Amino acid sequence: MSEVKVNKLSPRSGTTVTIGDSGDTINIVGTLQNNGSALTGDISSVVAGTGLSGGGTSGDVTLNVEAAQSGITSLGTLTSATISGDLTVDTNTLFVDASENTVVVGGTDASSWNANADELVVAGASAGGMTFYNPTQTNIFFADGTSGDDLTRGRIQYVHSDNSLRFGTDTSERMRIDSVGSVGIGTSSPFNSRPGSLTVSNDTPTIYLEDTNASGREVGQLLYQDTNLTFSIGDRNGTGTSNSLELLKINNAGKIFTRQTAQFHDCVTIGGSPFTGDFQIEVSGLNAVNGGSWKQVGMRLSYASIADDASDAQTKDTLITLRGLSSYNSVTSVDTGGSTVGITVDSATTTAVTFTVTSPGSSTVGAYVVTLFANDNSTMECNA
């Protein structure tokens, strides 16, 4: 075996030193350096250490993490990552359960929740929640498809330009709460001159009141249509009502109609001034009587003075007698008190009668209370 031992080779400047020929193998024992520093260039081999697999001696080399690694403080920038199994961040800050397909923020329990809403769980030991930050508008959409209107079938929106909270169904806004707490249903512009008011807007705005303990006609209905305000009761029939019974109606002229025994205030509108004129009361819809039979309907009229002095109050009872004969019908009023009030029958049939009530004097105001105490499905209309 040949050996050449030298301490230093100093070739002439610009000279190329060649060691060995093609096909020879040269082994260097020790460290090969460039002027005292490590040589640059390709790595001849990458060996996987503890908890790693992979490695190689040429080309791109991949190392796989096979076990937990300690002491890693930074991963640099990852363009993508695929994680098989669960993911835990800082013990309980964020937990992804691969088997439940559940993301838990603020905890690690991914299995205790309702299966219909457990994809995202925000947990907390005390007060907690979510904050959505956007300086313009925050949207929560409920989709049942991936295109068109299906993307926004339902929605909750907070718009910062007018500080309104909006709710939508079937792609359209249905309710809005404005900045002063007024609520609009069916309108994007609720009346808010009185903060906290409720506006229901459509072609027949209706409010239903349902008594779940009632055995019949459990639904009360308040309806405004064609300038008439109507109160009625009925039975629930799906999403509507049946067997409806109208109890009270107020029309656009201020006339009041009732079906059963009822009491009416301010049948005559005076506006605080003494009232000296007359007004009519019409009782209609009475059950007709035939032959030689007859019946009576009672009406009570009360009024007070300007000062609303109880000692000045007077009451006048009128009995309407309906008679039915084969060739003759009549209605007779019977005065039972309050002689200063005049009542005149203007017209009468077997099913209706109209009275004129004459005010007793210039000191009388229109604080009239009229009570029809007939339980025969009649209606009454008061007008000045």
C-alpha distance (Angstrom), angle and dihedral (degrees) to the residues before:
residue distance angle dihedral
M1 . . .
S2 3.77 . .
E3 3.79 122.1 .
V4 3.76 131.0 -170.6
K5 3.76 115.5 -172.2
V6 3.77 118.7 -173.5
N7 3.78 133.5 158.9
K8 3.80 95.4 -148.3
L9 3.78 142.4 6.4
S10 3.78 114.7 -153.6
P11 3.79 109.8 -177.1
R12 3.79 119.8 -170.5
S13 3.83 113.7 -90.3
G14 3.80 110.9 -83.6
T15 3.80 92.9 19.1
T16 3.83 120.2 131.8
V17 3.80 115.0 -138.7
T18 3.79 114.3 -150.5
I19 3.82 121.0 -164.8
G20 3.77 115.8 -163.4
D21 3.75 132.3 -19.6
S22 3.76 134.3 -89.2
G23 3.79 110.2 -64.8
D24 3.77 94.2 24.5
T25 3.79 121.6 124.3
I26 3.76 117.5 -139.2
N27 3.79 118.4 -164.5
I28 3.76 117.9 -162.0
V29 3.78 114.4 -160.8
G30 3.77 112.8 -159.0
T31 3.80 129.9 14.9
L32 3.77 123.3 -31.9
Q33 3.80 110.8 -151.6
N34 3.76 139.4 176.2
N35 3.79 107.6 -128.4
G36 3.81 90.1 -34.3
S37 3.84 96.3 -42.9
A38 3.78 131.8 98.0
L39 3.77 116.0 -89.1
T40 3.82 118.8 -105.5
G41 3.79 124.0 -135.0
D42 3.79 139.9 71.2
I43 3.79 120.9 -7.3
S44 3.74 107.6 -120.2
S45 3.82 94.9 -151.2
V46 3.84 141.3 6.6
V47 3.80 113.7 -158.2
A48 3.83 121.2 -164.3
G49 3.77 112.7 -124.8
T50 3.79 132.1 -156.3
G51 3.81 113.4 -33.6
L52 3.80 91.7 9.2
S53 3.78 134.5 98.6
G54 3.77 133.6 -168.4
G55 3.79 125.3 43.3
G56 3.81 128.4 147.1
T57 3.78 147.5 -170.4
S58 3.80 102.6 -114.9
G59 3.80 143.7 26.8
D60 3.83 121.7 3.8
V61 3.77 111.9 -8.8
T62 3.84 125.4 -153.4
L63 3.78 126.2 -157.2
N64 3.82 118.1 -163.2
V65 3.79 121.6 -154.3
E66 3.80 105.6 -132.4
A67 3.81 100.2 168.1
A68 3.80 140.7 24.7
Q69 3.78 112.9 -68.8
S70 3.77 124.2 -153.5
G71 3.75 128.7 -156.6
I72 3.83 96.3 36.2
T73 3.81 106.3 139.9
S74 3.80 100.6 168.2
L75 3.79 138.4 18.7
G76 3.75 95.5 -167.4
T77 3.80 115.4 -141.7
L78 3.80 117.8 -20.7
T79 3.79 117.2 -162.3
S80 3.80 91.1 -168.3
A81 3.77 139.6 -8.2
T82 3.78 133.9 -168.3
I83 3.79 116.2 -159.7
S84 3.77 121.4 -168.3
G85 3.80 111.9 -156.6
D86 3.79 132.5 7.0
L87 3.79 125.6 -19.0
T88 3.81 123.3 -147.9
V89 3.80 124.6 -174.0
D90 3.80 118.8 -165.8
T91 3.83 95.6 -21.0
N92 3.82 97.5 -74.8
T93 3.80 107.9 4.0
L94 3.81 92.9 95.0
F95 3.79 130.3 0.4
V96 3.81 127.6 -179.7
D97 3.79 114.7 -166.0
A98 3.80 109.5 -155.8
S99 3.80 95.5 -166.0
E100 3.85 95.0 48.6
N101 3.84 94.6 36.4
T102 3.80 86.1 -133.5
V103 3.80 131.4 141.3
V104 3.81 114.5 -153.2
V105 3.80 121.0 -166.5
G106 3.77 113.6 -163.2
G107 3.79 98.0 10.9
T108 3.80 147.7 34.1
D109 3.82 102.5 -123.3
A110 3.80 106.1 111.1
S111 3.81 100.7 158.6
S112 3.82 107.2 56.4
W113 3.79 98.1 74.1
N114 3.78 134.1 93.7
A115 3.78 108.6 -81.8
N116 3.82 90.7 -135.5
A117 3.82 92.0 62.7
D118 3.80 110.8 22.6
E119 3.80 103.7 106.0
L120 3.82 89.9 99.4
V121 3.81 123.2 23.3
V122 3.80 123.5 -177.3
A123 3.79 107.4 -162.7
G124 3.77 132.5 -174.0
A125 3.78 139.3 168.5
S126 3.83 93.3 -133.7
A127 3.80 132.7 -8.6
G128 3.78 111.9 0.3
G129 3.78 144.6 136.0
M130 3.77 143.9 134.1
T131 3.79 131.6 -61.6
F132 3.80 121.9 -154.8
Y133 3.78 112.5 -160.6
N134 3.78 122.3 -163.0
P135 3.82 123.2 134.8
T136 3.81 92.8 -145.3
Q137 3.81 113.9 31.7
T138 3.80 137.5 -18.4
N139 3.82 119.3 -150.5
I140 3.79 134.3 -168.2
F141 3.80 111.2 -172.5
F142 3.81 128.9 -166.7
A143 3.82 110.0 -152.9
D144 3.79 132.2 -171.6
G145 3.79 95.5 -178.6
T146 3.79 143.5 21.5
S147 3.80 102.1 -112.1
G148 3.80 143.8 41.1
D149 3.81 119.8 -7.2
D150 3.80 90.5 -12.4
L151 3.80 88.0 76.9
T152 3.83 92.3 66.0
R153 3.82 106.1 26.9
G154 3.78 90.2 138.4
R155 3.78 128.7 16.0
I156 3.78 147.1 175.2
Q157 3.80 115.9 -158.5
Y158 3.78 135.7 -179.9
V159 3.82 112.7 -161.6
H160 3.80 114.0 -163.2
S161 3.80 96.2 -164.3
D162 3.82 90.8 74.0
N163 3.83 99.0 9.2
S164 3.79 93.7 -121.1
L165 3.81 128.9 151.3
R166 3.82 111.8 -143.9
F167 3.80 131.6 -166.3
G168 3.80 125.0 -163.4
T169 3.79 137.8 -173.1
D170 3.81 129.2 -172.7
T171 3.85 90.1 9.2
S172 3.85 95.0 -57.8
E173 3.80 132.9 97.9
R174 3.82 110.4 -107.7
M175 3.80 105.3 169.6
R176 3.79 137.3 21.4
I177 3.79 133.4 -171.4
D178 3.78 110.2 -159.4
S179 3.79 130.0 -150.9
V180 3.84 94.4 -85.9
G181 3.81 94.5 48.3
S182 3.81 98.1 -100.9
V183 3.80 113.7 145.7
G184 3.79 125.4 -141.6
I185 3.81 121.5 -167.5
G186 3.78 113.1 -169.6
T187 3.80 91.9 3.3
S188 3.79 136.8 78.0
S189 3.82 91.6 -151.8
P190 3.82 110.0 57.1
F191 3.80 118.3 -174.3
N192 3.79 106.2 -98.7
S193 3.80 105.5 170.2
R194 3.81 82.5 111.0
P195 3.82 107.7 42.0
G196 3.78 114.3 -128.4
S197 3.81 94.8 28.7
L198 3.81 125.5 144.1
T199 3.82 123.8 -128.9
V200 3.82 120.9 -170.2
S201 3.80 111.3 -171.1
N202 3.82 131.6 -174.9
D203 3.82 138.0 96.9
T204 3.84 92.0 -73.5
P205 3.83 108.0 18.7
T206 3.79 109.3 -161.0
I207 3.80 135.5 179.1
Y208 3.82 118.0 -159.4
L209 3.81 123.9 -157.8
E210 3.81 113.4 -166.5
D211 3.80 123.8 -163.1
T212 3.81 106.0 -157.0
N213 3.83 91.2 -167.2
A214 3.80 95.4 56.0
S215 3.80 118.2 105.0
G216 3.80 95.1 -153.6
R217 3.78 138.8 11.6
E218 3.76 88.2 16.0
V219 3.81 95.2 164.4
G220 3.78 125.3 82.7
Q221 3.80 115.8 -162.9
L222 3.80 131.2 -159.9
L223 3.81 111.1 -168.4
Y224 3.81 132.5 178.7
Q225 3.81 112.7 -165.1
D226 3.79 134.4 148.8
T227 3.85 90.3 -1.8
N228 3.83 91.0 -57.1
L229 3.80 123.4 119.1
T230 3.80 110.5 -150.2
F231 3.80 133.3 -172.6
S232 3.79 118.2 -163.4
I233 3.80 143.2 154.1
G234 3.80 131.0 -141.8
D235 3.79 148.4 142.9
R236 3.79 124.6 -74.6
N237 3.79 111.3 -106.0
G238 3.79 108.1 -178.6
T239 3.78 104.4 -65.2
G240 3.82 93.0 -18.2
T241 3.79 138.0 49.2
S242 3.79 136.6 -102.9
N243 3.82 134.8 -169.4
S244 3.80 87.1 35.6
L245 3.79 116.4 -174.7
E246 3.80 117.5 -163.2
L247 3.79 109.1 -141.0
L248 3.79 103.9 173.1
K249 3.80 138.1 10.7
I250 3.80 130.7 -176.6
N251 3.79 113.7 -167.4
N252 3.81 130.9 -157.3
A253 3.81 91.6 -90.9
G254 3.80 92.2 57.6
K255 3.80 92.7 -106.4
I256 3.78 115.7 149.7
F257 3.78 123.6 -144.4
T258 3.79 124.3 -171.4
R259 3.78 135.7 -179.4
Q260 3.79 103.5 -155.8
T261 3.81 138.9 18.0
A262 3.79 105.7 -37.4
Q263 3.78 143.1 157.5
F264 3.81 124.4 -130.9
H265 3.79 128.5 -161.0
D266 3.78 124.3 -160.0
C267 3.77 97.4 9.2
V268 3.79 82.9 162.5
T269 3.81 115.5 51.8
I270 3.81 109.0 -142.7
G271 3.81 104.8 158.1
G272 3.82 93.4 -141.2
S273 3.81 98.3 -57.2
P274 3.81 123.3 116.2
F275 3.77 110.7 -90.2
T276 3.78 118.3 -141.9
G277 3.79 101.8 162.1
D278 3.77 132.6 92.1
F279 3.79 129.7 -104.4
Q280 3.77 135.7 -165.9
I281 3.76 132.3 -125.0
E282 3.78 116.8 -161.7
V283 3.78 120.6 -163.5
S284 3.80 111.5 -166.7
G285 3.78 141.5 161.6
L286 3.82 92.5 51.9
N287 3.77 118.4 160.3
A288 3.78 107.8 -102.3
V289 3.80 121.2 -122.1
N290 3.77 122.1 -146.2
G291 3.75 138.2 -162.3
G292 3.78 115.5 6.3
S293 3.82 95.8 -29.9
W294 3.81 124.4 114.1
K295 3.81 141.3 -178.4
Q296 3.79 138.8 -174.4
V297 3.81 133.0 -127.0
G298 3.80 118.0 -160.3
M299 3.81 124.4 -141.3
R300 3.80 126.2 -177.7
L301 3.83 122.7 -161.1
S302 3.82 120.0 -167.3
Y303 3.80 129.6 179.9
A304 3.82 138.9 172.3
S305 3.79 136.4 -150.8
I306 3.79 124.9 -102.0
A307 3.80 91.8 -90.5
D308 3.79 89.5 47.3
D309 3.81 88.1 -122.1
A310 3.79 108.6 177.0
S311 3.81 91.1 -147.2
D312 3.82 88.4 61.0
A313 3.78 94.1 49.5
Q314 3.79 116.6 113.0
T315 3.74 132.1 -167.8
K316 3.77 127.0 -155.8
D317 3.78 122.5 -167.9
T318 3.76 120.0 -159.0
L319 3.78 124.8 -169.5
I320 3.78 113.7 -156.0
T321 3.78 108.7 -152.7
L322 3.79 114.6 -159.7
R323 3.78 115.9 -162.3
G324 3.75 126.1 -174.0
L325 3.77 122.1 -159.5
S326 3.75 130.4 161.6
S327 3.80 92.5 -109.7
Y328 3.79 105.2 15.0
N329 3.82 135.7 50.4
S330 3.80 126.7 -178.1
V331 3.79 143.2 168.4
T332 3.80 118.0 -151.3
S333 3.81 125.7 -166.6
V334 3.79 118.1 -148.7
D335 3.82 118.0 -157.2
T336 3.83 110.9 -143.3
G337 3.81 101.7 170.8
G338 3.80 148.8 -22.4
S339 3.78 95.5 72.5
T340 3.81 93.9 -171.4
V341 3.80 90.5 68.2
G342 3.77 115.3 78.3
I343 3.80 121.6 -147.7
T344 3.77 121.7 -172.5
V345 3.78 127.4 -176.4
D346 3.79 106.5 -131.4
S347 3.79 100.9 178.9
A348 3.76 137.1 -6.0
T349 3.77 141.3 -175.7
T350 3.76 132.7 167.6
T351 3.80 90.2 -85.7
A352 3.84 106.1 30.5
V353 3.78 143.2 33.5
T354 3.83 133.6 -173.4
F355 3.82 122.8 -153.4
T356 3.78 131.1 -167.0
V357 3.81 112.6 -147.5
T358 3.80 115.6 -156.6
S359 3.81 115.8 -150.0
P360 3.83 112.9 -121.4
G361 3.81 95.9 -130.8
S362 3.78 151.1 -39.2
S363 3.82 92.9 -72.4
T364 3.78 93.6 63.1
V365 3.77 120.7 101.7
G366 3.75 126.2 -159.2
A367 3.81 96.4 -103.7
Y368 3.76 89.6 127.7
V369 3.77 124.4 162.2
V370 3.78 115.5 -161.9
T371 3.78 120.7 -169.8
L372 3.78 122.7 -172.9
F373 3.78 106.8 -163.4
A374 3.77 99.5 -172.1
N375 3.78 118.0 118.1
D376 3.77 97.7 -159.0
N377 3.84 104.0 105.7
S378 3.80 93.0 -96.1
T379 3.78 125.3 151.7
M380 3.79 129.0 -141.6
E381 3.78 130.1 -152.7
C382 3.80 122.6 -164.5
N383 3.79 120.7 -165.7
A384 3.76 136.9 161.2
